[in-house]
Each structure stands twice: as structure tokens, then as C-alpha cells.
Amino acid sequence: MDLFPTPLLETAREASTHAARLFADMRRHAIYQIAHTPIRAYPFAHVFVEEVFPHDFYARLQALLPPDDAYAVGSVDADGRPDQLAITARRARSERLDAERRAFWHGALGALDHSDTGAWLIAKFYEALAERLGLGTDDSGPGRDLRGSATLVRDRRSGGEGPGTGEPGAVALAIFQLARNSNRRELGPTLYAPKDPALRCAGGRHHDRDAFDRIVTLPYRPNTLFAMPKTDASFIGFESAETGDGCRDILRFDLTLPARLMH
């Protein structure tokens, strides 16, 4: 007896093809939106993108956001309660997620891990990154061997995060904001300028806000994206939540230098 009848196999193949097309279309839509959004030059190069995902895809994403217990704990607060939770593409295959969420988030995170995402971020911020990465020189430049990773994050830190330029090995950052509504606009990323114009930071630390001017807090709104290249003058942080729970659902894409060049 045939354990896998042909009609069943065909249905499985069609479902797999449909899912692959769904996530490829999502990635292409996001790349298109990023490519056609003008760069804002002050206080450093960045973009703020509206409707970054297709409308139907975003609605499905919202419906399939995982419960807290499906995430890995990234950090805890002073009382020992988890305040940063994360799911990577590998963890999205965990049995902690039901079958529908497992398939969706493994596919979505895997699609954003695609080399196209990093390539378009480099293209978008080419001017800011060219000298640092040796772009346009030869195949030995680190721009040829960057690593991209997508992570679903639930950030409950109500105290915010002071200005910093990211980790030393960071190249570019994209934050897909997964807000359910626009009621907590103050939870978006804040851009800072140092009061001392000569201040630079290679990364790896957060600074006292008193040494900076807050330029703008970009709104935490549904289906939006903030992206920037990492430089020693690109200071970003998060302000403290004004009231109540400061929960942010975001999808981070980090583009980093290969380990051999992180020194």
C-alpha cells in the first residue's frame, strides 16, 4: 500500500510552494519599500519606512505572534522577571510553538535571513558604509562576507536604553516594528546627537542621556521599519515608557562583520 498517496503528496507540494512564495513576496515587498524611501540625513543616515510588509501578511503576522513562553529569555529585570525575549529562525522550529506558528515564523525569519536583505541595506547606505567596509575595491573587502540574522524580540524593558552605536562588529540594523496599534508611539527608537560634536563611540556601551540632545523619537506604529548603518556617530536608544507596560514587539535584522574581522 502506498503510504503517501499521490493526491496527498501533491497537496503537500502545493502548500510548500505557496508558503515559499508568500515569504519571498514579503521579502521583495519589504526591499521595495526600503529602496524607495528617502534617506534622512540628520542626525545620521537612516530611513523610516511605512507599510513595510504587505497588508494581508502583516495581519497574519499579528494573529500569529507567539505567547511569552515560546521565547528564549534574553535578560531579566531586577526582580528576576524576563524583560527581553527572543526567537531566532532555529528556535522557531521548537515544539514550544504550535504547528501553524512554527511554520510561519520559521519561514518569515528564514526569508529575512536571505542575502538579499543584507545586500539591499548595504546598497541603501552605501555612501556611509563604503569606506569602512572597503566596498568597491576587491574581493578581500569585508563587505563580501557579512552575516545577517533575523530575530523576533519582545522587549518589556520600561526603563529604556541610553544612547549607543551598537556592537563594534555591527554594520547595519533594521527594526521592523510590530505594533498592534498606534497607542504607544513613544516606544519607538530615539535618535540622539552628542552635545560634544567631537564625541565618537566604536560601540559596545550605552551613554548617559545627559551628554546628548534628543533629536527625535520615531513613532512605534504598526507595520513600520527603522533602518540605519552603524557608524561611530550613530547614537540610538529607547526612552523610558511614559506609563504602564513598555512592551515592544519588533523583528530585528542585524548585519554584522564576520567573526574573523571582529577585533
Number of C-alpha atoms within 10 A of each C-alpha: 4 5 6 9 9 10 9 11 11 12 11 12 12 12 12 12 11 12 16 15 12 16 19 17 16 21 22 17 16 21 21 14 18 24 16 10 14 13 18 12 9 12 16 20 18 23 21 21 21 16 16 23 24 15 12 8 14 18 13 11 17 15 11 15 16 20 10 12 10 18 21 15 17 14 15 14 13 7 6 8 11 18 18 19 21 22 24 20 21 12 18 27 19 15 10 15 18 14 11 9 18 20 14 20 25 18 20 23 23 18 22 26 21 16 13 15 23 25 17 15 22 23 13 24 19 16 13 16 20 15 11 14 18 15 18 12 11 10 11 10 14 17 23 16 13 19 18 22 19 23 24 25 22 25 19 21 20 20 13 17 18 20 26 25 23 23 14 18 18 22 25 22 21 23 23 25 23 23 21 17 11 12 12 19 16 19 25 23 21 21 24 25 22 21 12 10 9 7 12 15 17 17 19 12 13 16 16 10 17 11 14 19 13 20 13 13 18 17 19 26 22 20 22 19 26 22 23 24 25 29 22 15 20 25 26 23 22 21 22 15 19 12 8 7 11 20 17 21 22 23 22 23 22 19 25 24 20 16 10 7 10 11 6
